[in-house]
């Protein structure tokens, strides 16, 4: 995979990066979102494919992107399809720092060392080309404003942005409420993006840790609105729900 195209993990992190403070919004859930974004990118590259609520490796050949190839190799070593919710909730936290270092090596951000609150040492990251971040944001804004079904990459990015809670960062306050709602609705336009986005939300809500029988016994009304998303939207295409198995 060449460097002519930015990956979805890179774009998700650039969306979360605050140009004023150099910090990232939703830092804890962002690690989960980046793990999910890797799955979407590998699927778009033809390396993996959804198998119900699981992820199967269909082509183990490396992509040429070290961070993606590391994830691909871990998936390959599993030997059998893995549930998306278990993969995203697995021991790969710290991806935010991995990708910040990656973006710095690629020249898309530069690190600025300095104290936090005048005392604690910290590192902030500033985008080297703000036009890139504006272009990413413009794609989301266009999909929200026009209602035209976005391309799979933009749809997946929107689904993950919603899943990690970036909606309130991108479209804050009461005036951004309708935009946040439409951002959430874009989840239906990409089955793989929807699958991993719901898995990200399930991990945050502790669904992955619940016994199967406990989830199955949940009242219909509770299941119908889990994570605030109607079940009808969660059944679309290959978006098999991780919590249903």
Sine and cosine of phi, psi and omega as CSV:
sin_phi,cos_phi,sin_psi,cos_psi,sin_omega,cos_omega
0.00,0.00,0.87,-0.49,-0.04,-1.00
-0.98,0.20,0.00,-1.00,-0.03,-1.00
-1.00,-0.09,0.20,0.98,-0.01,-1.00
-0.95,0.30,-0.35,0.94,-0.02,-1.00
-0.84,-0.54,0.74,-0.67,0.09,-1.00
-0.96,0.27,0.60,-0.80,0.01,-1.00
-0.99,0.11,0.31,-0.95,0.00,-1.00
-0.90,0.44,-0.65,0.76,0.09,-1.00
-0.85,0.53,-0.66,0.75,0.03,-1.00
-0.89,0.46,-0.70,0.71,-0.03,-1.00
-0.93,0.38,-0.62,0.79,0.03,-1.00
-0.89,0.46,-0.67,0.74,0.00,-1.00
-0.93,0.37,-0.65,0.76,0.04,-1.00
-0.90,0.43,-0.58,0.82,0.07,-1.00
-0.90,0.44,-0.61,0.79,-0.06,-1.00
-0.98,0.18,-0.26,0.97,-0.07,-1.00
-0.98,0.21,0.84,-0.55,0.00,-1.00
-0.99,0.14,0.89,-0.46,-0.06,-1.00
-0.91,0.41,-0.39,0.92,-0.04,-1.00
-0.99,0.13,-0.64,0.77,-0.09,-1.00
-0.97,-0.23,-0.34,0.94,-0.04,-1.00
0.97,0.24,0.22,0.98,0.04,-1.00
-0.95,-0.32,0.21,-0.98,-0.01,-1.00
-0.97,-0.25,0.64,-0.77,0.09,-1.00
-0.97,0.25,0.46,-0.89,0.06,-1.00
0.76,0.66,0.80,0.61,-0.12,-0.99
-0.86,0.50,-0.59,0.81,-0.05,-1.00
-0.95,0.31,-0.75,0.66,0.00,-1.00
-0.96,0.29,-0.32,0.95,-0.02,-1.00
-0.90,0.43,-0.57,0.82,0.07,-1.00
-0.85,0.52,-0.69,0.73,0.02,-1.00
-0.90,0.43,-0.67,0.74,0.01,-1.00
-0.89,0.45,-0.61,0.79,0.02,-1.00
-0.93,0.38,-0.60,0.80,0.08,-1.00
-0.89,0.46,-0.66,0.75,0.06,-1.00
-0.92,0.38,-0.62,0.79,0.01,-1.00
-0.90,0.44,-0.56,0.83,0.07,-1.00
-0.89,0.46,-0.65,0.76,0.02,-1.00
-0.89,0.46,-0.69,0.72,0.00,-1.00
-0.89,0.46,-0.70,0.71,-0.01,-1.00
-0.89,0.45,-0.66,0.75,0.04,-1.00
-0.91,0.41,-0.58,0.82,0.05,-1.00
-0.92,0.39,-0.68,0.73,0.03,-1.00
-0.90,0.43,-0.47,0.88,0.02,-1.00
-1.00,0.10,0.00,1.00,0.04,-1.00
0.98,0.19,0.26,0.97,-0.03,-1.00
-1.00,0.01,-0.51,0.86,0.01,-1.00
-0.73,-0.68,0.23,-0.97,0.03,-1.00
-0.48,-0.88,0.50,-0.86,0.05,-1.00
-0.94,0.34,0.61,-0.79,0.07,-1.00
-0.76,-0.65,0.99,0.10,-0.17,-0.99
0.93,0.37,-0.83,-0.56,0.04,-1.00
-1.00,-0.10,0.22,0.98,-0.03,-1.00
-0.93,-0.37,0.23,-0.97,0.01,-1.00
-0.89,-0.46,0.81,-0.59,-0.02,-1.00
-0.89,-0.46,0.66,-0.75,0.10,-0.99
-0.98,0.19,0.83,-0.56,-0.01,-1.00
-0.93,-0.36,-0.28,0.96,0.05,-1.00
-0.49,-0.87,0.96,-0.27,-0.08,-1.00
-0.98,0.18,0.00,1.00,-0.03,-1.00
-0.89,0.46,0.74,-0.67,-0.03,-1.00
-0.86,0.51,0.47,-0.88,0.01,-1.00
-1.00,0.04,-0.36,0.93,-0.10,-0.99
0.99,-0.15,-0.14,0.99,0.07,-1.00
-0.99,-0.15,0.91,-0.41,-0.11,-0.99
-0.84,0.54,-0.64,0.77,-0.04,-1.00
-0.94,0.35,-0.65,0.76,0.05,-1.00
-0.94,0.35,-0.64,0.77,-0.03,-1.00
-0.92,0.38,-0.51,0.86,0.09,-1.00
-0.90,0.44,-0.69,0.72,0.04,-1.00
-0.91,0.41,-0.66,0.75,0.00,-1.00
-0.88,0.48,-0.66,0.75,0.00,-1.00
-0.92,0.40,-0.63,0.77,0.05,-1.00
-0.89,0.46,-0.66,0.75,0.04,-1.00
-0.91,0.43,-0.65,0.76,-0.01,-1.00
-0.89,0.45,-0.63,0.78,-0.02,-1.00
-0.92,0.39,-0.36,0.93,0.04,-1.00
-0.89,0.46,-0.52,0.85,0.07,-1.00
0.99,0.14,-0.34,0.94,0.03,-1.00
-0.57,-0.82,0.36,-0.93,-0.01,-1.00
-0.82,0.57,0.63,-0.78,-0.03,-1.00
-0.91,-0.41,0.61,-0.79,0.03,-1.00
-0.90,0.43,0.70,-0.71,-0.03,-1.00
-0.85,0.53,-0.64,0.77,-0.04,-1.00
-0.92,0.40,-0.55,0.83,0.03,-1.00
-0.96,0.27,-0.60,0.80,0.02,-1.00
-0.91,0.42,-0.75,0.67,-0.05,-1.00
-0.92,0.40,-0.56,0.83,0.01,-1.00
-1.00,0.04,0.09,1.00,-0.04,-1.00
-0.97,0.23,-0.06,-1.00,-0.10,-0.99
-0.98,0.19,0.87,0.49,0.07,-1.00
-0.82,-0.58,0.44,0.90,0.06,-1.00
-0.92,0.39,0.42,-0.91,-0.11,-0.99
0.98,-0.21,0.03,1.00,-0.01,-1.00
-0.89,0.45,-0.48,0.88,0.01,-1.00
-0.86,0.52,-0.73,0.69,0.02,-1.00
-0.93,0.36,-0.60,0.80,0.05,-1.00
-0.86,0.51,-0.71,0.71,-0.04,-1.00
-0.97,0.23,-0.50,0.87,0.10,-0.99
-0.89,0.45,-0.69,0.72,0.05,-1.00
-0.90,0.43,-0.61,0.79,0.03,-1.00
-0.90,0.44,-0.72,0.70,0.01,-1.00
-0.90,0.43,-0.55,0.83,0.04,-1.00
-0.92,0.38,-0.68,0.74,0.04,-1.00
-0.89,0.46,-0.58,0.82,-0.01,-1.00
-0.98,0.17,-0.10,0.99,0.03,-1.00
0.99,0.15,0.26,0.97,-0.02,-1.00
-1.00,0.02,-0.37,0.93,0.10,-1.00
-0.66,-0.76,0.32,-0.95,0.15,-0.99
-0.75,-0.66,0.60,-0.80,-0.07,-1.00
-0.99,0.12,0.64,-0.77,0.05,-1.00
-0.80,-0.59,0.92,-0.38,0.00,-1.00
-1.00,0.10,0.59,-0.81,0.02,-1.00
0.02,-1.00,0.20,-0.98,-0.01,-1.00
-0.98,0.20,0.50,-0.87,0.12,-0.99
-0.98,-0.22,0.76,-0.65,-0.05,-1.00
0.84,0.54,0.46,0.89,0.06,-1.00
0.97,0.24,0.05,1.00,-0.08,-1.00
-0.77,-0.64,-0.89,0.46,-0.14,-0.99
-0.97,0.22,0.72,-0.69,0.06,-1.00
-0.94,0.35,0.64,-0.77,0.00,-1.00
-0.47,-0.88,0.24,-0.97,0.04,-1.00
-0.84,-0.54,0.80,-0.60,0.05,-1.00
-0.94,-0.34,0.35,-0.94,-0.07,-1.00
-0.80,-0.60,0.80,-0.60,0.02,-1.00
-0.93,-0.38,0.70,-0.72,0.05,-1.00
-0.92,0.40,0.70,-0.72,0.01,-1.00
-0.99,0.17,-0.38,0.92,0.02,-1.00
-0.68,-0.73,0.99,-0.13,-0.05,-1.00
-0.92,0.40,-0.29,0.96,0.03,-1.00
-0.90,0.44,-0.52,0.86,0.02,-1.00
-0.90,0.43,-0.74,0.67,0.01,-1.00
-0.89,0.46,-0.62,0.78,0.02,-1.00
-0.91,0.42,-0.61,0.79,0.00,-1.00
-0.92,0.40,-0.65,0.76,0.04,-1.00
-0.89,0.46,-0.74,0.67,0.00,-1.00
-0.89,0.45,-0.60,0.80,-0.01,-1.00
-0.89,0.46,-0.61,0.79,0.03,-1.00
-0.89,0.45,-0.68,0.73,0.04,-1.00
-0.91,0.42,-0.72,0.70,-0.01,-1.00
-0.86,0.52,-0.65,0.76,-0.02,-1.00
-0.91,0.42,-0.68,0.73,0.01,-1.00
-0.90,0.44,-0.61,0.79,0.01,-1.00
-0.95,0.33,-0.67,0.74,-0.10,-0.99
-0.96,0.27,-0.69,0.73,-0.12,-0.99
-1.00,0.08,-0.47,0.88,-0.07,-1.00
0.97,0.22,0.03,1.00,0.04,-1.00
-0.96,0.27,0.74,-0.67,0.00,-1.00
-0.81,0.58,0.82,-0.57,-0.04,-1.00
-0.98,0.21,0.21,-0.98,0.09,-1.00
-0.92,0.39,0.32,-0.95,-0.07,-1.00
-0.84,0.55,-0.60,0.80,-0.02,-1.00
-0.92,0.40,-0.70,0.71,0.01,-1.00
-0.93,0.38,-0.63,0.78,0.03,-1.00
-0.89,0.46,-0.69,0.72,0.02,-1.00
-0.91,0.41,-0.65,0.76,0.03,-1.00
-0.89,0.46,-0.67,0.74,0.02,-1.00
-0.90,0.44,-0.68,0.73,0.00,-1.00
-0.88,0.48,-0.68,0.73,-0.02,-1.00
-0.95,0.30,-0.60,0.80,0.05,-1.00
-0.87,0.50,-0.68,0.74,0.06,-1.00
-0.91,0.42,-0.68,0.73,-0.08,-1.00
-0.88,0.47,-0.60,0.80,-0.04,-1.00
-1.00,-0.01,-0.03,1.00,0.06,-1.00
1.00,0.02,0.37,0.93,0.00,-1.00
-0.97,0.22,-0.19,0.98,-0.02,-1.00
-0.83,0.56,-0.69,0.72,-0.02,-1.00
-0.96,0.29,-0.31,0.95,0.09,-1.00
-0.99,0.14,-0.65,0.76,-0.05,-1.00
-0.99,0.15,-0.59,0.81,-0.07,-1.00
-0.75,-0.67,0.97,0.24,-0.14,-0.99
-0.98,0.21,0.29,-0.96,0.16,-0.99
0.95,0.30,-0.02,-1.00,0.02,-1.00
-0.89,0.45,-0.54,0.84,-0.03,-1.00
-0.93,0.37,-0.34,0.94,0.00,-1.00
-0.99,-0.11,0.06,1.00,-0.09,-1.00
-0.87,0.50,-0.73,0.69,-0.03,-1.00
-0.91,0.41,-0.59,0.80,0.03,-1.00
-0.92,0.40,-0.62,0.78,0.04,-1.00
-0.90,0.44,-0.62,0.79,0.02,-1.00
-0.91,0.42,-0.69,0.73,0.01,-1.00
-0.94,0.34,-0.53,0.85,0.09,-1.00
-0.87,0.49,-0.70,0.71,0.04,-1.00
-0.88,0.47,-0.64,0.77,-0.06,-1.00
-0.92,0.38,-0.39,0.92,0.00,-1.00
-0.91,0.41,-0.21,0.98,-0.03,-1.00
-0.86,0.50,-0.44,0.90,-0.08,-1.00
-0.97,0.23,-0.17,0.98,-0.11,-0.99
-1.00,0.05,-0.10,0.99,0.04,-1.00
-0.62,-0.78,0.94,-0.35,-0.07,-1.00
-0.85,0.53,-0.70,0.71,-0.02,-1.00
-0.93,0.37,-0.67,0.74,0.05,-1.00
-0.88,0.47,-0.63,0.78,0.04,-1.00
-0.91,0.41,-0.67,0.75,0.02,-1.00
-0.85,0.52,-0.77,0.64,-0.06,-1.00
-0.96,0.28,-0.54,0.84,0.03,-1.00
-0.89,0.45,-0.69,0.73,0.04,-1.00
-0.91,0.40,-0.58,0.82,0.05,-1.00
-0.90,0.43,-0.64,0.77,0.05,-1.00
-0.87,0.50,-0.71,0.70,-0.01,-1.00
-0.92,0.39,-0.59,0.81,0.03,-1.00
-0.90,0.43,-0.66,0.75,0.03,-1.00
-0.88,0.47,-0.70,0.71,0.01,-1.00
-0.89,0.46,-0.55,0.84,-0.03,-1.00
-1.00,0.01,0.03,1.00,0.03,-1.00
0.98,0.21,0.23,0.97,-0.04,-1.00
-0.91,0.41,-0.57,0.82,-0.06,-1.00
-0.89,0.46,-0.46,0.89,-0.06,-1.00
-1.00,0.04,-0.16,0.99,-0.04,-1.00
-0.98,0.21,0.64,-0.77,0.09,-1.00
-0.87,0.50,0.50,-0.87,-0.03,-1.00
-0.84,0.54,-0.68,0.73,-0.04,-1.00
-0.91,0.42,-0.57,0.82,0.01,-1.00
-0.91,0.41,-0.63,0.78,0.00,-1.00
-0.94,0.35,-0.65,0.76,-0.04,-1.00
-0.91,0.40,-0.46,0.89,-0.04,-1.00
-1.00,0.08,-0.02,1.00,-0.02,-1.00
-0.88,0.47,0.60,-0.80,0.02,-1.00
-0.84,0.54,0.58,-0.82,-0.01,-1.00
-0.80,0.61,-0.66,0.75,-0.04,-1.00
-0.90,0.43,-0.60,0.80,0.00,-1.00
-0.93,0.36,-0.67,0.74,0.00,-1.00
-0.92,0.39,-0.55,0.84,-0.07,-1.00
-0.92,0.39,-0.38,0.92,-0.03,-1.00
-0.84,-0.54,0.38,0.92,0.00,-1.00
-0.84,0.54,0.70,-0.71,-0.04,-1.00
0.89,0.46,0.23,0.97,0.04,-1.00
0.97,0.24,0.24,0.97,-0.03,-1.00
-0.89,-0.46,0.80,-0.59,0.00,-1.00
-0.84,0.54,0.58,-0.81,-0.01,-1.00
-0.88,0.48,-0.53,0.85,0.00,-1.00
-0.85,0.53,-0.66,0.75,0.01,-1.00
-0.95,0.33,-0.42,0.91,-0.09,-1.00
-1.00,0.05,-0.09,1.00,0.02,-1.00
-0.99,-0.14,-0.01,1.00,-0.15,-0.99
-0.91,0.41,0.76,-0.65,0.13,-0.99
0.80,0.59,-0.78,-0.63,-0.06,-1.00
-1.00,0.04,0.19,0.98,-0.06,-1.00
-0.98,0.19,0.85,0.52,0.05,-1.00
-0.93,0.37,0.74,-0.67,-0.13,-0.99
-0.97,0.23,0.75,-0.66,0.03,-1.00
-0.89,0.45,-0.51,0.86,-0.06,-1.00
-0.98,0.19,-0.13,0.99,-0.07,-1.00
-1.00,-0.03,-0.06,1.00,-0.05,-1.00
-0.81,-0.59,0.00,0.00,0.00,0.00
